[in-house]
Amino acid sequence: MTTAPRRPISFIGQFFRVIAATLLPLVLLTFVWLPMTLGGHPGEARSSSTSDMRHMS
């Protein structure tokens, strides 16, 4: 049983795959973390419960 030779991945293709694999988790984390930190999505009206100032130290 013989297999067909694999086509080598070009440098540019591999480069963009690495960039996408690096940035995807970062972008997903930012879009989850940022609204949680702000108490809502940017541009939304803030509720009174999220506007009280709390300091973590």
Secondary structure, DSSP 8 states (H G I E B T S, - for coil): ----------HHHHHHHHHHHHHHHHHHHHHHHHHHHHTS-TTS---TTTSS-----
